[in-house]
């Protein structure tokens, strides 16, 4: 679902690392589970806000390929929470014209969860509002690697030649091939790293770090990020003079 606009101060695609659920819980002397539940509520509120402001695409990092290294009890809890949240939220998302998609490897995910993911995507596939993309069991290096493997198989089978490999061809095999690249990358929780998230796609994203833990992230904080983005000059390798000339042309 590629969407374009003539106003380059408005993001077409926002990517978020929803960081800080566990720390939010710890600060309240709670186990990590309630923090993750609070994070789900925040995602619902932010998704609703994105619908109100007509954001075309929101991609959120729900579970990374590295998160498997967490304690098994927490991983099991996250998988069950993911399943329950999808069941509880899909009708509301569907009624709000939200199209739900998933990126990441299905390997290792519970079968009942992958089935529900497929059913949810199918149920909302014809919706034309916000595209909410959930990155689950996802890693940027995995994404690039699986794209290279697909292209290698095409070369082996004679579908294309090695000389045909280009940035555009690689992009066509990445998880977000059908979406514009993120204009704005937001990470909550005070950490300042991208953590193997959309490595290829965020090459020219504006990166906004905020101290609010994810359960504290509100529509007001989200709007501050949008205001910050509106003040950025996106040059894509060009000079200030070139940008000014292009806008004045």
C-alpha positions, -999 to 999 in steps of 0.1 A, spaced: 0 0 0 22 28 -13 9 63 -4 25 96 -14 20 132 -4 33 166 -16 38 177 21 72 163 32 66 174 68 40 147 73 53 112 77 38 85 55 53 57 76 64 57 112 83 28 128 84 24 166 105 4 190 81 1 220 108 -1 248 104 1 285 75 -22 295 97 -42 320 113 -11 335 78 5 339 67 -25 359 99 -26 380 95 10 390 61 0 404 74 -31 422 55 -53 398 66 -83 378 73 -77 341 40 -92 329 18 -62 339 42 -40 321 37 -59 289 -1 -57 294 1 -20 299 22 -18 267 -6 -34 247 -31 -8 260 -7 19 249 -4 4 214 -42 4 211 -43 42 220 -15 51 196 -31 31 168 -64 49 174 -45 82 173 -29 72 141 -63 65 126 -75 100 137 -46 118 120 -48 96 89 -13 81 92 -9 56 63 15 31 79 26 23 114 51 -5 120 59 -16 156 86 -39 170 66 -64 191 91 -92 195 126 -93 181 146 -124 170 169 -117 199 140 -117 225 141 -155 224 171 -151 248 149 -138 275 137 -162 303 114 -189 290 87 -179 314 86 -143 300 88 -156 264 58 -179 270 39 -150 287 46 -128 257 34 -154 232 2 -159 251 -3 -122 255 2 -117 218 -25 -144 211 -50 -129 235 -44 -94 224 -50 -103 187 -82 -121 196 -94 -91 217 -84 -63 194 -90 -76 159 -127 -66 157 -120 -31 170 -92 -26 145 -113 -40 117 -142 -16 126 -117 13 124 -107 2 88 -72 -8 100 -53 -33 79 -32 -56 100 -1 -72 87 28 -91 102 65 -93 93 91 -116 106 100 -153 107 72 -177 116 98 -203 128 95 -209 165 62 -191 170 33 -212 184 12 -228 157 -21 -214 172 -5 -179 171 6 -181 134 -29 -194 125 -45 -164 142 -20 -140 126 -30 -154 92 -67 -151 100 -64 -116 113 -44 -105 82 -70 -121 59 -99 -105 78 -85 -70 75 -67 -72 41 -93 -51 22 -94 -23 48 -81 10 34 -72 30 65 -41 27 87 -18 -2 78 -6 -15 112 24 -37 107 35 -59 136 71 -70 135 71 -104 154 102 -126 156 118 -101 134 153 -89 129 168 -65 103 197 -89 96 173 -118 92 152 -97 68 182 -89 45 194 -125 47 161 -140 37 159 -115 8 194 -126 -4 184 -162 -2 154 -157 -23 174 -139 -49 201 -166 -49 174 -192 -55 162 -171 -85 197 -170 -99 202 -207 -94 169 -214 -112 177 -191 -141 149 -166 -133 175 -138 -131 212 -133 -135 237 -121 -108 241 -90 -129 204 -82 -124 209 -78 -86 203 -42 -76 191 -23 -46 157 -23 -61 156 -60 -65 167 -66 -29 141 -41 -17 114 -61 -36 123 -92 -14 123 -74 20 94 -77 44 81 -42 38 84 -43 0 48 -31 -4 52 -1 18 71 32 17 103 33 38 98 48 73 101 85 74 103 86 112 118 61 136 107 65 173 123 47 202 108 50 237 125 42 270 156 64 268 178 39 249 195 53 218 200 24 194 180 8 166 184 -28 179 184 -46 146 151 -31 135 144 -24 98 181 -19 91 177 -15 53 144 4 54 155 30 80 187 41 61 173 76 58 147 77 85 147 106 110 154 91 144 136 103 175 145 91 209 124 99 240 127 91 277 91 80 282 87 43 289 63 27 264 34 24 288 38 61 294 39 70 257 8 92 249 -7 108 219 8 141 232 43 126 232 36 112 197 25 146 185 57 161 198 76 136 177 56 147 147 63 183 154 101 175 157 99 157 124 82 186 107 112 208 116 137 184 100 153 190 66 155 157 48 183 161 23 190 125 11 226 133 3 218 167 -13 229 201 -1 208 228 16 210 249 -16 197 220 -37 168 215 -14 159 252 -14 161 253 -51 139 223 -56 112 237 -33 114 271 -51 111 255 -85 
